């Protein structure tokens, strides 16, 4: 069978899954999508993602690639958008699709990845937003958090934000931008980097929140990064506040493909 490689933009509710990667005894985003692809193409299909996510982590624009039937693609490309969604639960949606070169790789060709972390900064927990935010009842000093975050910009050894079990060969990464904004009770922290270590964003947020609470100073945060010692850092922020929001490639980004087929 002649194959066509396609890039799919995927949105999912991480609360419903044990993470991206296929597992034997728990629901995963990968397995759910691969099962839907097999229903469309009539045979097993494998997906490769720009970045794996843990249990509870969400995605607004995750980029994955797959090799599918070239004949079916040429005949009905929208089958890989609307047709796939007909085979998926409401917790997963394919929201964009694009034909790519046969040697395109969702992971290795990705130049930049972006995550957003959401904090619900109110004295009472929200009944509506509890699976989309980390609830923080005490007021946070966003100015101090922003000042501390400047120390993480650039190319550094981020061992102090690297969780145990990380399989990356090197702890060196380049954080290119960190932005913070408050919208009502919601604080959003957006981080862009060439790549991330295991739980790096959640560890970054956990330490910035301690700065915002006054538990550690801006200088303490800078010294933590320089120490390269994870044991000196704060607890990891909960998974439910984290969203994968974009993957950037040489000639497109995942967020630009939303709505395309």
ZATI-213709 format. One record per residue (C-alpha): residue in one letter; x, y, z. Coordinates in steps of 0.05 Angstrom, whole numbers, padded with zeros to 5 digits, always signed. Layout:
BEGIN
AXYZ ...
// end
This chain:
BEGIN
X+00000+00000+00000 X+00027+00069-00019 X+00031+00113+00043 X+00023+00187+00056 X+00052+00219+00119 X+00006+00269+00152 X+00012+00316+00211 X-00048+00318+00258 X-00062+00372+00310 X-00094+00341+00371 X-00133+00371+00429 X-00147+00329+00490 X-00172+00330+00562 X-00116+00299+00602 X-00161+00285+00661 X-00190+00227+00622 X-00123+00193+00608 X-00061+00164+00641 X-00017+00205+00594 X+00001+00205+00521 X+00040+00140+00515 X+00005+00074+00502 X+00000+00031+00565 X-00023-00040+00578 X-00073-00028+00634 X-00093+00045+00630 X-00125+00091+00577 X-00077+00133+00537 X-00085+00187+00484 X-00039+00149+00437 X-00079+00085+00440 X-00145+00121+00432 X-00120+00157+00369 X-00086+00097+00339 X-00150+00056+00348 X-00189+00110+00311 X-00137+00113+00255 X-00142+00037+00247 X-00217+00043+00240 X-00208+00093+00183 X-00151+00058+00146 X-00170-00014+00162 X-00102-00033+00191 X-00058-00013+00250 X-00026+00056+00248 X+00029+00084+00293 X+00031+00156+00317 X+00093+00196+00335 X+00084+00258+00378 X+00122+00324+00387 X+00122+00313+00462 X+00096+00262+00512 X+00050+00285+00568 X+00038+00256+00637 X-00028+00234+00666 X-00074+00294+00676 X-00036+00340+00629 X-00078+00371+00573 X-00064+00393+00502 X-00092+00449+00459 X-00048+00438+00398 X-00006+00374+00403 X+00027+00356+00337 X+00033+00283+00316 X+00049+00247+00252 X+00026+00182+00221 X+00032+00144+00155 X-00036+00130+00125 X-00066+00105+00059 X-00044+00153+00004 X-00104+00132-00038 X-00154+00147+00018 X-00119+00213+00033 X-00124+00235-00040 X-00196+00213-00044 X-00221+00241+00023 X-00171+00281+00065 X-00227+00305+00110 X-00236+00233+00133 X-00174+00245+00175 X-00208+00304+00210 X-00283+00293+00215 X-00280+00218+00203 X-00229+00208+00258 X-00269+00250+00306 X-00329+00205+00294 X-00288+00148+00322 X-00260+00187+00381 X-00289+00201+00450 X-00308+00273+00466 X-00245+00280+00508 X-00201+00277+00445 X-00208+00317+00381 X-00167+00322+00317 X-00171+00397+00301 X-00124+00403+00242 X-00089+00359+00190 X-00036+00370+00137 X+00002+00328+00087 X+00077+00329+00100 X+00140+00301+00069 X+00155+00227+00078 X+00215+00243+00122 X+00179+00293+00167 X+00184+00275+00241 X+00139+00306+00294 X+00191+00299+00348 X+00259+00307+00316 X+00239+00363+00268 X+00206+00405+00323 X+00245+00470+00334 X+00205+00496+00393 X+00152+00472+00441 X+00105+00514+00484 X+00067+00499+00547 X+00019+00540+00589 X+00007+00530+00663 X-00056+00556+00696 X-00064+00574+00770 X-00131+00589+00803 X-00112+00644+00852 X-00174+00653+00895 X-00190+00636+00967 X-00242+00585+00945 X-00235+00528+00897 X-00274+00533+00832 X-00327+00479+00819 X-00317+00490+00744 X-00242+00498+00736 X-00214+00447+00785 X-00188+00400+00730 X-00157+00458+00691 X-00118+00496+00744 X-00075+00489+00805 X-00115+00520+00862 X-00073+00569+00902 X-00115+00603+00956 X-00061+00652+00980 X-00046+00715+00940 X+00015+00709+00895 X+00065+00765+00882 X+00068+00762+00806 X+00121+00816+00802 X+00169+00773+00843 X+00151+00712+00802 X+00164+00749+00738 X+00231+00775+00763 X+00253+00705+00784 X+00232+00675+00718 X+00282+00720+00682 X+00338+00678+00711 X+00312+00617+00674 X+00315+00649+00605 X+00370+00626+00558 X+00410+00563+00551 X+00426+00529+00617 X+00436+00464+00653 X+00366+00454+00683 X+00383+00395+00728 X+00350+00433+00786 X+00283+00427+00749 X+00294+00357+00723 X+00251+00301+00754 X+00280+00234+00772 X+00267+00184+00716 X+00285+00235+00662 X+00317+00197+00604 X+00346+00258+00567 X+00420+00251+00551 X+00434+00323+00570 X+00401+00370+00621 X+00417+00430+00578 X+00357+00466+00547 X+00342+00535+00520 X+00282+00572+00548 X+00266+00626+00498 X+00207+00661+00530 X+00167+00661+00595 X+00104+00703+00599 X+00055+00713+00656 X-00013+00744+00657 X-00072+00748+00705 X-00143+00744+00679 X-00190+00750+00737 X-00172+00694+00785 X-00132+00656+00733 X-00056+00665+00727 X-00026+00637+00663 X+00048+00622+00656 X+00070+00608+00584 X+00138+00577+00572 X+00172+00566+00504 X+00236+00526+00495 X+00273+00484+00444 X+00255+00424+00486 X+00238+00406+00558 X+00263+00357+00609 X+00216+00309+00645 X+00168+00352+00687 X+00211+00413+00676 X+00153+00462+00668 X+00116+00435+00729 X+00180+00441+00771 X+00192+00511+00745 X+00122+00532+00764 X+00127+00499+00833 X+00189+00540+00849 X+00161+00605+00820 X+00099+00597+00863 X+00143+00592+00925 X+00173+00658+00904 X+00103+00687+00895 X+00085+00663+00965 X+00147+00694+00995 X+00176+00626+01016 X+00238+00638+00975 X+00269+00701+00946 X+00286+00717+00874 X+00359+00706+00892 X+00342+00638+00923 X+00311+00618+00857 X+00373+00640+00818 X+00417+00601+00866 X+00373+00540+00858 X+00382+00540+00783 X+00457+00549+00791 X+00461+00492+00841 X+00435+00441+00791 X+00407+00405+00852 X+00334+00382+00846 X+00331+00364+00920 X+00336+00438+00938 X+00274+00456+00898 X+00200+00460+00913 X+00149+00406+00902 X+00126+00393+00831 X+00063+00432+00810 X+00002+00387+00798 X-00010+00360+00728 X-00080+00387+00717 X-00056+00459+00708 X-00010+00442+00649 X-00027+00448+00575 X+00015+00433+00513 X-00003+00491+00469 X+00042+00492+00407 X+00097+00458+00367 X+00139+00498+00318 X+00171+00471+00254 X+00212+00502+00198 X+00152+00521+00155 X+00091+00517+00201 X+00068+00511+00273 X+00014+00467+00301 X-00031+00524+00323 X-00034+00550+00251 X-00064+00485+00226 X-00125+00487+00271 X-00188+00481+00228 X-00150+00460+00166 X-00160+00395+00128 
// end
